[in-house]
Amino acid sequence: MLRVQRELAASPETGGLQLKVGMHYEPCIAVSLNDRVDYLGSTVKLASLLEHVSKGADLVLSSIVREGPEVAQFLTGANHLWVEPLETELKGFDQARFSLWRVVPS
């Protein structure tokens, strides 16, 4: 995603488009309506709000994603990335504080 962000921002065809990325996962509710699958619940809401925390040249990860064994191992060995903690409130979550992680190229 960081490479895609960099290429979109540098391309004259996209006019400097900034792609904001947030990543989160947990169980959610899946329903089928009008021959489409839709996902509902606080997991989906949280995932969508992480996009708003992104600056456009970074990835914002929830703690559950950051602490996943494969992600943690990848980020530990990725010396071309900088991972910094970030704590914030997210709209609609009753002033709960979320521990997030911002991943940027170093």
N, CA, C and O atoms as a Tinker XYZ file with bonds, in Angstrom:
   424  protein
     1  N      0.813000   -1.194000    0.000000    73     2
     2  CA     0.000000    0.000000    0.000000    64     1     3
     3  C      0.859000    1.260000    0.000000    63     2     4     5
     4  O      0.506000    2.258000   -0.628000    81     3
     5  N      1.988000    1.211000    0.708000    73     3     6
     6  CA     2.860000    2.383000    0.715000    64     5     7
     7  C      3.399000    2.680000   -0.679000    63     6     8     9
     8  O      3.530000    3.842000   -1.065000    81     7
     9  N      3.712000    1.629000   -1.433000    73     7    10
    10  CA     4.198000    1.824000   -2.804000    64     9    11
    11  C      3.085000    2.405000   -3.672000    63    10    12    13
    12  O      3.331000    3.311000   -4.467000    81    11
    13  N      1.878000    1.897000   -3.530000    73    11    14
    14  CA     0.745000    2.406000   -4.306000    64    13    15
    15  C      0.491000    3.869000   -3.954000    63    14    16    17
    16  O      0.261000    4.690000   -4.842000    81    15
    17  N      0.533000    4.199000   -2.663000    73    15    18
    18  CA     0.351000    5.595000   -2.250000    64    17    19
    19  C      1.391000    6.499000   -2.907000    63    18    20    21
    20  O      1.062000    7.564000   -3.430000    81    19
    21  N      2.641000    6.066000   -2.873000    73    19    22
    22  CA     3.740000    6.864000   -3.442000    64    21    23
    23  C      3.540000    7.063000   -4.944000    63    22    24    25
    24  O      3.713000    8.167000   -5.459000    81    23
    25  N      3.175000    5.984000   -5.641000    73    23    26
    26  CA     2.984000    6.079000   -7.096000    64    25    27
    27  C      1.796000    6.956000   -7.457000    63    26    28    29
    28  O      1.877000    7.734000   -8.407000    81    27
    29  N      0.697000    6.852000   -6.724000    73    27    30
    30  CA    -0.462000    7.701000   -7.001000    64    29    31
    31  C     -0.146000    9.176000   -6.766000    63    30    32    33
    32  O     -0.541000   10.038000   -7.551000    81    31
    33  N      0.567000    9.453000   -5.682000    73    31    34
    34  CA     0.902000   10.842000   -5.360000    64    33    35
    35  C      1.849000   11.448000   -6.389000    63    34    36    37
    36  O      1.795000   12.650000   -6.647000    81    35
    37  N      2.717000   10.626000   -6.981000    73    35    38
    38  CA     3.719000   11.134000   -7.934000    64    37    39
    39  C      3.218000   11.175000   -9.373000    63    38    40    41
    40  O      3.824000   11.834000  -10.219000    81    39
    41  N      2.125000   10.484000   -9.660000    73    39    42
    42  CA     1.646000   10.385000  -11.034000    64    41    43
    43  C      0.946000   11.663000  -11.488000    63    42    44    45
    44  O      0.045000   12.147000  -10.803000    81    43
    45  N      1.353000   12.220000  -12.647000    73    43    46
    46  CA     0.642000   13.385000  -13.167000    64    45    47
    47  C     -0.790000   13.051000  -13.573000    63    46    48    49
    48  O     -1.647000   13.933000  -13.619000    81    47
    49  N     -1.047000   11.789000  -13.865000    73    47    50
    50  CA    -2.393000   11.371000  -14.268000    64    49    51
    51  C     -3.390000   11.432000  -13.116000    63    50    52    53
    52  O     -4.586000   11.610000  -13.348000    81    51
    53  N     -2.921000   11.287000  -11.887000    73    51    54
    54  CA    -3.826000   11.299000  -10.740000    64    53    55
    55  C     -3.885000   12.653000  -10.050000    63    54    56    57
    56  O     -4.689000   12.854000   -9.140000    81    55
    57  N     -3.044000   13.575000  -10.477000    73    55    58
    58  CA    -3.059000   14.913000   -9.888000    64    57    59
    59  C     -2.643000   14.936000   -8.430000    63    58    60    61
    60  O     -3.138000   15.758000   -7.659000    81    59
    61  N     -1.742000   14.050000   -8.043000    73    59    62
    62  CA    -1.270000   14.039000   -6.657000    64    61    63
    63  C     -2.252000   13.415000   -5.682000    63    62    64    65
    64  O     -2.298000   13.804000   -4.515000    81    63
    65  N     -3.026000   12.467000   -6.138000    73    63    66
    66  CA    -4.028000   11.803000   -5.311000    64    65    67
    67  C     -3.404000   11.223000   -4.039000    63    66    68    69
    68  O     -2.369000   10.561000   -4.102000    81    67
    69  N     -4.020000   11.467000   -2.907000    73    67    70
    70  CA    -3.578000   10.922000   -1.623000    64    69    71
    71  C     -4.511000    9.775000   -1.229000    63    70    72    73
    72  O     -5.701000    9.992000   -1.004000    81    71
    73  N     -3.981000    8.577000   -1.147000    73    71    74
    74  CA    -4.739000    7.387000   -0.769000    64    73    75
    75  C     -4.543000    7.143000    0.718000    63    74    76    77
    76  O     -3.424000    6.876000    1.158000    81    75
    77  N     -5.613000    7.231000    1.499000    73    75    78
    78  CA    -5.543000    7.018000    2.942000    64    77    79
    79  C     -5.914000    5.571000    3.237000    63    78    80    81
    80  O     -6.879000    5.042000    2.686000    81    79
    81  N     -5.122000    4.921000    4.132000    73    79    82
    82  CA    -5.305000    3.503000    4.397000    64    81    83
    83  C     -5.322000    3.244000    5.897000    63    82    84    85
    84  O     -4.437000    3.691000    6.627000    81    83
    85  N     -6.334000    2.521000    6.343000    73    83    86
    86  CA    -6.416000    2.028000    7.710000    64    85    87
    87  C     -6.736000    0.551000    7.666000    63    86    88    89
    88  O     -7.470000    0.096000    6.788000    81    87
    89  N     -6.188000   -0.208000    8.614000    73    87    90
    90  CA    -6.411000   -1.654000    8.629000    64    89    91
    91  C     -6.833000   -2.101000   10.023000    63    90    92    93
    92  O     -6.199000   -1.762000   11.022000    81    91
    93  N     -7.921000   -2.873000   10.069000    73    91    94
    94  CA    -8.443000   -3.421000   11.316000    64    93    95
    95  C     -9.189000   -4.698000   10.986000    63    94    96    97
    96  O     -9.760000   -4.828000    9.904000    81    95
    97  N     -9.186000   -5.643000   11.916000    73    95    98
    98  CA   -10.044000   -6.814000   11.736000    64    97    99
    99  C    -10.483000   -7.361000   13.075000    63    98   100   101
   100  O     -9.747000   -7.327000   14.062000    81    99
   101  N    -11.679000   -7.857000   13.080000    73    99   102
   102  CA   -12.317000   -8.574000   14.181000    64   101   103
   103  C    -13.567000   -9.195000   13.568000    63   102   104   105
   104  O    -13.916000   -8.886000   12.429000    81   103
   105  N    -14.236000  -10.054000   14.304000    73   103   106
   106  CA   -15.493000  -10.596000   13.775000    64   105   107
   107  C    -16.507000   -9.480000   13.515000    63   106   108   109
   108  O    -16.535000   -8.474000   14.223000    81   107
   109  N    -17.330000   -9.673000   12.499000    73   107   110
   110  CA   -18.378000   -8.704000   12.196000    64   109   111
   111  C    -19.616000   -9.454000   11.722000    63   110   112   113
   112  O    -19.600000  -10.677000   11.576000    81   111
   113  N    -20.660000   -8.726000   11.490000    73   111   114
   114  CA   -21.915000   -9.292000   11.022000    64   113   115
   115  C    -21.952000   -9.195000    9.504000    63   114   116   117
   116  O    -21.726000   -8.124000    8.942000    81   115
   117  N    -22.237000  -10.313000    8.840000    73   115   118
   118  CA   -22.376000  -10.321000    7.375000    64   117   119
   119  C    -23.814000  -10.673000    7.040000    63   118   120   121
   120  O    -24.357000  -11.651000    7.554000    81   119
   121  N    -24.424000   -9.881000    6.186000    73   119   122
   122  CA   -25.801000  -10.129000    5.751000    64   121   123
   123  C    -25.858000  -10.107000    4.233000    63   122   124   125
   124  O    -25.039000   -9.466000    3.575000    81   123
   125  N    -26.819000  -10.804000    3.699000    73   123   126
   126  CA   -27.033000  -10.818000    2.254000    64   125   127
   127  C    -28.318000  -10.064000    1.950000    63   126   128   129
   128  O    -29.401000  -10.465000    2.375000    81   127
   129  N    -28.188000   -8.967000    1.210000    73   127   130
   130  CA   -29.334000   -8.141000    0.822000    64   129   131
   131  C    -29.258000   -7.857000   -0.668000    63   130   132   133
   132  O    -28.221000   -7.420000   -1.167000    81   131
   133  N    -30.347000   -8.102000   -1.377000    73   131   134
   134  CA   -30.404000   -7.807000   -2.813000    64   133   135
   135  C    -29.244000   -8.451000   -3.568000    63   134   136   137
   136  O    -28.602000   -7.805000   -4.396000    81   135
   137  N    -28.983000   -9.703000   -3.285000    73   135   138
   138  CA   -27.921000  -10.467000   -3.946000    64   137   139
   139  C    -26.527000   -9.895000   -3.707000    63   138   140   141
   140  O    -25.622000  -10.122000   -4.510000    81   139
   141  N    -26.345000   -9.160000   -2.621000    73   139   142
   142  CA   -25.037000   -8.605000   -2.242000    64   141   143
   143  C    -24.753000   -8.949000   -0.794000    63   142   144   145
   144  O    -25.669000   -9.035000    0.024000    81   143
   145  N    -23.500000   -9.143000   -0.482000    73   143   146
   146  CA   -23.097000   -9.341000    0.905000    64   145   147
   147  C    -22.668000   -7.996000    1.460000    63   146   148   149
   148  O    -21.909000   -7.264000    0.824000    81   147
   149  N    -23.153000   -7.678000    2.639000    73   147   150
   150  CA   -22.784000   -6.430000    3.295000    64   149   151
   151  C    -22.305000   -6.766000    4.706000    63   150   152   153
   152  O    -22.754000   -7.743000    5.306000    81   151
   153  N    -21.396000   -5.954000    5.228000    73   151   154
   154  CA   -20.809000   -6.188000    6.535000    64   153   155
   155  C    -21.203000   -5.053000    7.467000    63   154   156   157
   156  O    -21.159000   -3.882000    7.089000    81   155
   157  N    -21.588000   -5.409000    8.686000    73   155   158
   158  CA   -22.113000   -4.443000    9.643000    64   157   159
   159  C    -21.431000   -4.586000   10.990000    63   158   160   161
   160  O    -20.790000   -5.599000   11.270000    81   159
   161  N    -21.574000   -3.558000   11.827000    73   159   162
   162  CA   -21.124000   -3.647000   13.205000    64   161   163
   163  C    -19.974000   -2.707000   13.522000    63   162   164   165
   164  O    -19.473000   -1.991000   12.655000    81   163
   165  N    -19.565000   -2.727000   14.791000    73   163   166
   166  CA   -18.528000   -1.812000   15.250000    64   165   167
   167  C    -17.167000   -2.103000   14.606000    63   166   168   169
   168  O    -16.350000   -1.194000   14.462000    81   167
   169  N    -16.917000   -3.351000   14.220000    73   167   170
   170  CA   -15.662000   -3.677000   13.533000    64   169   171
   171  C    -15.549000   -2.905000   12.232000    63   170   172   173
   172  O    -14.497000   -2.341000   11.931000    81   171
   173  N    -16.619000   -2.876000   11.465000    73   171   174
   174  CA   -16.629000   -2.172000   10.180000    64   173   175
   175  C    -16.512000   -0.667000   10.405000    63   174   176   177
   176  O    -15.804000    0.027000    9.676000    81   175
   177  N    -17.210000   -0.175000   11.418000    73   175   178
   178  CA   -17.157000    1.253000   11.718000    64   177   179
   179  C    -15.736000    1.665000   12.107000    63   178   180   181
   180  O    -15.226000    2.677000   11.625000    81   179
   181  N    -15.100000    0.880000   12.979000    73   179   182
   182  CA   -13.735000    1.191000   13.395000    64   181   183
   183  C    -12.784000    1.168000   12.202000    63   182   184   185
   184  O    -11.956000    2.066000   12.052000    81   183
   185  N    -12.896000    0.161000   11.365000    73   183   186
   186  CA   -12.030000    0.061000   10.182000    64   185   187
   187  C    -12.185000    1.290000    9.289000    63   186   188   189
   188  O    -11.196000    1.820000    8.782000    81   187
   189  N    -13.407000    1.735000    9.100000    73   187   190
   190  CA   -13.625000    2.896000    8.229000    64   189   191
   191  C    -13.070000    4.179000    8.851000    63   190   192   193
   192  O    -12.625000    5.068000    8.126000    81   191
   193  N    -13.090000    4.285000   10.170000    73   191   194
   194  CA   -12.582000    5.490000   10.818000    64   193   195
   195  C    -11.061000    5.582000   10.796000    63   194   196   197
   196  O    -10.506000    6.679000   10.855000    81   195
   197  N    -10.388000    4.447000   10.712000    73   195   198
   198  CA    -8.927000    4.477000   10.661000    64   197   199
   199  C     -8.429000    5.175000    9.404000    63   198   200   201
   200  O     -7.363000    5.791000    9.406000    81   199
   201  N     -9.192000    5.077000    8.353000    73   199   202
   202  CA    -8.846000    5.783000    7.104000    64   201   203
   203  C     -8.730000    7.286000    7.352000    63   202   204   205
   204  O     -7.869000    7.946000    6.770000    81   203
   205  N     -9.587000    7.822000    8.205000    73   203   206
   206  CA    -9.579000    9.263000    8.468000    64   205   207
   207  C     -8.375000    9.696000    9.304000    63   206   208   209
   208  O     -8.020000   10.875000    9.314000    81   207
   209  N     -7.751000    8.756000    9.999000    73   207   210
   210  CA    -6.556000    9.062000   10.801000    64   209   211
   211  C     -5.310000    9.091000    9.912000    63   210   212   213
   212  O     -4.324000    9.757000   10.227000    81   211
   213  N     -5.372000    8.364000    8.807000    73   211   214
   214  CA    -4.239000    8.312000    7.878000    64   213   215
   215  C     -3.982000    9.683000    7.267000    63   214   216   217
   216  O     -4.907000   10.462000    7.041000    81   215
   217  N     -2.708000    9.963000    7.004000    73   215   218
   218  CA    -2.324000   11.224000    6.372000    64   217   219
   219  C     -2.182000   11.087000    4.856000    63   218   220   221
   220  O     -2.076000   12.089000    4.149000    81   219
   221  N     -2.181000    9.851000    4.357000    73   219   222
   222  CA    -2.091000    9.639000    2.926000    64   221   223
   223  C     -0.766000    9.098000    2.447000    63   222   224   225
   224  O     -0.667000    8.656000    1.302000    81   223
   225  N      0.245000    9.117000    3.272000    73   223   226
   226  CA     1.536000    8.529000    2.905000    64   225   227
   227  C      1.950000    7.541000    3.989000    63   226   228   229
   228  O      3.135000    7.325000    4.242000    81   227
   229  N      0.940000    6.946000    4.621000    73   227   230
   230  CA     1.161000    6.050000    5.742000    64   229   231
   231  C      0.080000    4.977000    5.775000    63   230   232   233
   232  O     -0.886000    5.027000    5.014000    81   231
   233  N      0.256000    4.018000    6.655000    73   231   234
   234  CA    -0.776000    3.033000    6.959000    64   233   235
   235  C     -1.102000    3.192000    8.433000    63   234   236   237
   236  O     -0.194000    3.343000    9.250000    81   235
   237  N     -2.375000    3.160000    8.788000    73   235   238
   238  CA    -2.761000    3.204000   10.190000    64   237   239
   239  C     -3.313000    1.827000   10.541000    63   238   240   241
   240  O     -4.267000    1.348000    9.927000    81   239
   241  N     -2.694000    1.201000   11.540000    73   239   242
   242  CA    -3.071000   -0.146000   11.948000    64   241   243
   243  C     -3.709000   -0.114000   13.326000    63   242   244   245
   244  O     -3.260000    0.622000   14.204000    81   243
   245  N     -4.744000   -0.903000   13.517000    73   243   246
   246  CA    -5.266000   -1.092000   14.866000    64   245   247
   247  C     -4.289000   -1.994000   15.610000    63   246   248   249
   248  O     -3.470000   -2.673000   14.991000    81   247
   249  N     -4.376000   -1.999000   16.920000    73   247   250
   250  CA    -3.472000   -2.831000   17.720000    64   249   251
   251  C     -3.640000   -4.306000   17.408000    63   250   252   253
   252  O     -2.665000   -5.057000   17.420000    81   251
   253  N     -4.867000   -4.729000   17.128000    73   251   254
   254  CA    -5.089000   -6.148000   16.838000    64   253   255
   255  C     -4.373000   -6.567000   15.555000    63   254   256   257
   256  O     -3.906000   -7.702000   15.453000    81   255
   257  N     -4.281000   -5.674000   14.585000    73   255   258
   258  CA    -3.530000   -5.961000   13.353000    64   257   259
   259  C     -2.033000   -5.905000   13.647000    63   258   260   261
   260  O     -1.293000   -6.810000   13.260000    81   259
   261  N     -1.583000   -4.855000   14.324000    73   259   262
   262  CA    -0.155000   -4.665000   14.620000    64   261   263
   263  C      0.414000   -5.818000   15.442000    63   262   264   265
   264  O      1.560000   -6.218000   15.242000    81   263
   265  N     -0.380000   -6.348000   16.361000    73   263   266
   266  CA     0.096000   -7.399000   17.258000    64   265   267
   267  C     -0.078000   -8.804000   16.682000    63   266   268   269
   268  O      0.346000   -9.780000   17.302000    81   267
   269  N     -0.689000   -8.918000   15.519000    73   267   270
   270  CA    -0.782000  -10.222000   14.875000    64   269   271
   271  C      0.621000  -10.755000   14.629000    63   270   272   273
   272  O      1.494000   -9.987000   14.224000    81   271
   273  N      0.872000  -12.043000   14.857000    73   271   274
   274  CA     2.236000  -12.565000   14.774000    64   273   275
   275  C      2.926000  -12.302000   13.439000    63   274   276   277
   276  O      4.108000  -11.957000   13.426000    81   275
   277  N      2.234000  -12.454000   12.332000    73   275   278
   278  CA     2.860000  -12.258000   11.028000    64   277   279
   279  C      3.168000  -10.793000   10.770000    63   278   280   281
   280  O      4.216000  -10.466000   10.213000    81   279
   281  N      2.259000   -9.905000   11.172000    73   279   282
   282  CA     2.488000   -8.468000   10.982000    64   281   283
   283  C      3.622000   -8.003000   11.892000    63   282   284   285
   284  O      4.506000   -7.266000   11.456000    81   283
   285  N      3.598000   -8.433000   13.157000    73   283   286
   286  CA     4.654000   -8.053000   14.098000    64   285   287
   287  C      6.024000   -8.511000   13.588000    63   286   288   289
   288  O      6.995000   -7.757000   13.653000    81   287
   289  N      6.102000   -9.726000   13.087000    73   287   290
   290  CA     7.363000  -10.245000   12.566000    64   289   291
   291  C      7.821000   -9.450000   11.347000    63   290   292   293
   292  O      8.995000   -9.098000   11.232000    81   291
   293  N      6.879000   -9.167000   10.431000    73   291   294
   294  CA     7.216000   -8.389000    9.240000    64   293   295
   295  C      7.738000   -7.003000    9.615000    63   294   296   297
   296  O      8.763000   -6.563000    9.095000    81   295
   297  N      7.030000   -6.314000   10.522000    73   295   298
   298  CA     7.430000   -4.955000   10.884000    64   297   299
   299  C      8.747000   -4.927000   11.655000    63   298   300   301
   300  O      9.504000   -3.961000   11.555000    81   299
   301  N      9.022000   -5.972000   12.417000    73   299   302
   302  CA    10.296000   -6.045000   13.140000    64   301   303
   303  C     11.462000   -6.161000   12.168000    63   302   304   305
   304  O     12.521000   -5.575000   12.390000    81   303
   305  N     11.268000   -6.915000   11.091000    73   303   306
   306  CA    12.341000   -7.112000   10.114000    64   305   307
   307  C     12.376000   -6.087000    9.004000    63   306   308   309
   308  O     13.283000   -6.121000    8.172000    81   307
   309  N     11.429000   -5.185000    8.964000    73   307   310
   310  CA    11.340000   -4.212000    7.866000    64   309   311
   311  C     12.034000   -2.920000    8.272000    63   310   312   313
   312  O     11.389000   -1.988000    8.753000    81   311
   313  N     13.366000   -2.864000    8.077000    73   311   314
   314  CA    14.105000   -1.672000    8.493000    64   313   315
   315  C     13.887000   -0.487000    7.560000    63   314   316   317
   316  O     14.447000    0.585000    7.789000    81   315
   317  N     13.084000   -0.659000    6.514000    73   315   318
   318  CA    12.748000    0.456000    5.633000    64   317   319
   319  C     11.430000    1.122000    6.053000    63   318   320   321
   320  O     10.939000    2.031000    5.384000    81   319
   321  N     10.868000    0.648000    7.179000    73   319   322
   322  CA     9.614000    1.209000    7.683000    64   321   323
   323  C      9.801000    1.744000    9.093000    63   322   324   325
   324  O     10.571000    1.195000    9.881000    81   323
   325  N      9.096000    2.808000    9.399000    73   323   326
   326  CA     9.077000    3.376000   10.735000    64   325   327
   327  C      7.680000    3.138000   11.292000    63   326   328   329
   328  O      6.685000    3.463000   10.644000    81   327
   329  N      7.603000    2.572000   12.496000    73   327   330
   330  CA     6.316000    2.290000   13.138000    64   329   331
   331  C      6.244000    3.108000   14.412000    63   330   332   333
   332  O      7.085000    2.966000   15.300000    81   331
   333  N      5.232000    3.968000   14.498000    73   331   334
   334  CA     5.102000    4.810000   15.686000    64   333   335
   335  C      3.722000    4.641000   16.312000    63   334   336   337
   336  O      2.719000    4.527000   15.608000    81   335
   337  N      3.684000    4.625000   17.640000    73   335   338
   338  CA     2.389000    4.506000   18.317000    64   337   339
   339  C      1.589000    5.791000   18.168000    63   338   340   341
   340  O      2.143000    6.880000   18.021000    81   339
   341  N      0.291000    5.636000   18.209000    73   339   342
   342  CA    -0.628000    6.755000   18.044000    64   341   343
   343  C     -1.849000    6.451000   18.891000    63   342   344   345
   344  O     -2.422000    5.366000   18.782000    81   343
   345  N     -2.251000    7.379000   19.722000    73   343   346
   346  CA    -3.457000    7.179000   20.526000    64   345   347
   347  C     -4.440000    8.284000   20.180000    63   346   348   349
   348  O     -4.075000    9.458000   20.124000    81   347
   349  N     -5.693000    7.898000   19.949000    73   347   350
   350  CA    -6.683000    8.889000   19.542000    64   349   351
   351  C     -8.084000    8.432000   19.925000    63   350   352   353
   352  O     -8.317000    7.259000   20.217000    81   351
   353  N     -8.999000    9.375000   19.917000    73   351   354
   354  CA   -10.417000    9.072000   20.041000    64   353   355
   355  C    -10.972000    8.965000   18.631000    63   354   356   357
   356  O    -10.492000    9.625000   17.711000    81   355
   357  N    -11.987000    8.129000   18.472000    73   355   358
   358  CA   -12.628000    7.973000   17.174000    64   357   359
   359  C    -14.106000    8.288000   17.310000    63   358   360   361
   360  O    -14.771000    7.816000   18.233000    81   359
   361  N    -14.606000    9.076000   16.399000    73   359   362
   362  CA   -15.991000    9.540000   16.425000    64   361   363
   363  C    -16.963000    8.357000   16.533000    63   362   364   365
   364  O    -16.849000    7.376000   15.797000    81   363
   365  N    -17.908000    8.468000   17.453000    73   363   366
   366  CA   -18.935000    7.447000   17.595000    64   365   367
   367  C    -18.594000    6.336000   18.572000    63   366   368   369
   368  O    -19.377000    5.400000   18.733000    81   367
   369  N    -17.441000    6.418000   19.229000    73   367   370
   370  CA   -17.050000    5.389000   20.188000    64   369   371
   371  C    -16.991000    5.941000   21.611000    63   370   372   373
   372  O    -16.163000    5.502000   22.410000    81   371
   373  N    -17.862000    6.899000   21.935000    73   371   374
   374  CA   -18.058000    7.415000   23.287000    64   373   375
   375  C    -16.769000    7.719000   24.035000    63   374   376   377
   376  O    -16.568000    7.232000   25.148000    81   375
   377  N    -15.923000    8.494000   23.452000    73   375   378
   378  CA   -14.691000    8.990000   24.051000    64   377   379
   379  C    -13.706000    7.892000   24.447000    63   378   380   381
   380  O    -12.819000    8.128000   25.268000    81   379
   381  N    -13.849000    6.704000   23.879000    73   379   382
   382  CA   -12.867000    5.639000   24.112000    64   381   383
   383  C    -11.572000    6.021000   23.404000    63   382   384   385
   384  O    -11.600000    6.586000   22.311000    81   383
   385  N    -10.447000    5.715000   24.023000    73   383   386
   386  CA    -9.143000    5.971000   23.422000    64   385   387
   387  C     -8.670000    4.695000   22.741000    63   386   388   389
   388  O     -8.784000    3.607000   23.306000    81   387
   389  N     -8.144000    4.825000   21.537000    73   387   390
   390  CA    -7.672000    3.681000   20.770000    64   389   391
   391  C     -6.165000    3.783000   20.581000    63   390   392   393
   392  O     -5.639000    4.835000   20.220000    81   391
   393  N     -5.491000    2.685000   20.828000    73   391   394
   394  CA    -4.058000    2.597000   20.564000    64   393   395
   395  C     -3.882000    2.113000   19.134000    63   394   396   397
   396  O     -4.256000    0.992000   18.790000    81   395
   397  N     -3.314000    2.965000   18.321000    73   395   398
   398  CA    -3.123000    2.669000   16.906000    64   397   399
   399  C     -1.636000    2.745000   16.588000    63   398   400   401
   400  O     -0.825000    3.124000   17.433000    81   399
   401  N     -1.296000    2.383000   15.370000    73   399   402
   402  CA     0.100000    2.408000   14.911000    64   401   403
   403  C      0.149000    3.015000   13.527000    63   402   404   405
   404  O     -0.599000    2.619000   12.634000    81   403
   405  N      1.046000    3.992000   13.354000    73   403   406
   406  CA     1.246000    4.614000   12.048000    64   405   407
   407  C      2.527000    4.008000   11.445000    63   406   408   409
   408  O      3.583000    4.012000   12.078000    81   407
   409  N      2.418000    3.499000   10.234000    73   407   410
   410  CA     3.553000    2.897000    9.525000    64   409   411
   411  C      3.888000    3.820000    8.354000    63   410   412   413
   412  O      3.038000    4.110000    7.512000    81   411
   413  N      5.144000    4.275000    8.317000    73   411   414
   414  CA     5.595000    5.173000    7.249000    64   413   415
   415  C      6.941000    4.693000    6.724000    63   414   416   417
   416  O      7.698000    4.060000    7.460000    81   415
   417  N      7.248000    4.981000    5.471000    73   415   418
   418  CA     8.577000    4.647000    4.967000    64   417   419
   419  C      9.643000    5.445000    5.718000    63   418   420   421
   420  O      9.439000    6.620000    6.025000    81   419
   421  N     10.760000    4.822000    6.010000    73   419   422
   422  CA    11.825000    5.550000    6.719000    64   421   423
   423  C     12.845000    6.107000    5.737000    63   422   424
   424  O     13.812000    6.749000    6.148000    81   423
